[in-house]
Amino acid sequence: MKKLNKKGSLLLVSTIILYIIILLSTGFALVCSSEINDTRRYYHSTAAFWLAEAGANMYMKDPTMLDNTPSRQITYGNGTIYLSKDDSRPAFRSIYSTGTYGGTQRKIRITYLAGVPEVYKNVLSTSGNVSINGDRTTAVFNGQALVSGEVNGSSENADVFFENIAKSPDNSFTSLNFNNSQNFDDRSLENFTNNMGQMVSGYPPDQVLHVQDNNYTLSADSVDGKQIVYVDGNVTINSNLLVKSGQNVTIIASGTVTFNQSGDQAPNSQLNIIAWGGYNETVSAPSTYRGLIYTHGVATFDNIKYPSVTNGGVIADGGVVLGEIWSTKIFNYADMTTNDLYPPGFEQLTGASTSTVAVKPIAWKEIGR
């Protein structure tokens, strides 16, 4: 009986020892597996980082590689490099380089000092003509006016003063196109609506009003709390009083915008306009306006019956028409960029007129890790 007990004890001890060995082996295997996984993750992360670095260096070596496209993907070995640019801040250009390897991503941002496109620096920029054709036309342009066409008029009673007017043979300095346009002349309505749609989708939904209406009349309710009002059609604005103090909103229309100005706009506010089809302005009461106006068509100022002041800039691809201006219309240049940002909706409208970017970046930072 004692002998049996001794054998039983030996069996129990052996079992315990075997169990301990198994536990130690399992633990060792887990530790090894964990270390292998950690090593693999470190390897993937390091490879992704150096891919991101390689992308940044590629751009620094050839800054023209993103001139005609906002982004580019490059396959490099078993990984990829994704390069993109951000020109939404007029004073800066940011280049993002994302390296991906084994499902791991690392991202680097390099920042360059960049000049504001020349077209944004003028009280008036047009690729067409400035036509003065009212029986009585009185207007003053304070600031630089850059005109690719001619200034002509048929009125004997015209009194139009330009503080500084210059002729530009290059339309890229007097017009706008989209950053991703392969061709400066590729400014079709379809291209416009595609780009505007993509741009608007990047804004918080509660700050955008998208309207499908051939003839939409803007109201104070429609712009309240908005940064973008995007209309598939024509827009009419009947007052300068629609925006609140400090508000910065842009009206975008695939058709025309007709602005019947009256009253003084709220202080420190901006009412910017992007009108593909054309811009028409009348004045039915003394008024002041502040904002940036861009149209791919013609900007027409007619039936200006009372004193009116525009602070900002006018960009008209198709030219400018100065019609009946019975009381003086004053255009004052004002910089419409705020905190190094373009007005809402204008961030993609820089195009070929972007001024030179510094040769060397001013900042390097890894982000999004």
C-alpha positions, 0 to 999 in steps of 0.5 A: 500500500505504501509502495502504491502511494509512493508511485502515486506521489511520483505520478502527481509530481511528474504531472505537475512538472509536466504542466509547469513545463507546458506553461513555461513553453506556452508562455515562451511561445507567446512572448516570442510571438508577441515579440515577432508581431512587435518587430513586424509592426515596427518594421512596417511602421518604419518602412511607412515612415521612410516611404513618407519621407521619400515622397516629401523628398520627391516633391522637394526635388521636383515641385512641378509634379503637382502643378496639374493635379492636386494629388498623386499616388506612387507605387514603391516596392511593396508600399505606396506613397500618396502625395497631395497639396493644400493651397487653401491658405493663401500665404502657404502651401502644404504638401502631405506625403503618406507612406503605406506599408503592410497596412501601416500608414505614416504621414508627413506635412511640409509647409512652404511660403507661397504668394497670393495669386496675382488675380486676388491682389487687384481691385479689378481683374479681367481677361476681357475688355472693360466697356464703358457704354452708358449715357452717363457713367461715373466710376472710380477704381482705387487700387490696381486694375489688371486687364488683358483686353482693352478699355473702350467707351462710346459715351461722351459723358463718361468719367471713369478713373483708374488709380493704377491700370496695367495691361496683362497679356497672360490670362492666368494673371487676370482669371481663375481656374481650378487647381486640378485643371489639366488645361487652363482653358478647361473651364466648362460648366461641367467642370465648374459643377463637378469641382464646386460639388466636391469642394462643398462636400468638404464643408459641415452640412449645417453650414451649407445650403444647396438649392436646385432652383432656376431662379432663386431669391436669396433671403436672410434665412437662407444665409443665416449660419451658412458659409456656402449657399450653392444654387443650381441656377440663377440667383437674385440678391435684393439687399446688402443687409442679409449677412450678419456682423462678422459673417463670411458667406459665399453665394455660388451659382451655376447661372447668373447672380443679379445683385440689387444693392441697397443699404449698408452691409453689416460691419466685418462681414463678407458676402462673396459671389461666384457666378458662372454665368455672369454678374449683374449689379444695380443700385436702388439706394445708397449702399456699401458692399464688402466681398469678392466677386468672381464670374466666368462671364461678364460683370455688368454694372448698370442702373446705378442710381445712388452712391455705392461703394464696393470694398473687395475685388471683382474678377470677371473672365468675360469682361466688364461693362459699365452702363448707366452710373448716374451717381458715383460707383467707387471700387476700393481694393480690400484683401478678402483673405482672413487668417490666411484662408481664402473666402469660403468656396474659393480655396480651389479657385487659384489655378495657374495664377498662383505666385511662386512658392519658396524653394525650401519648406519652412516647416516639417512635421509628422502628423496623424500618428 
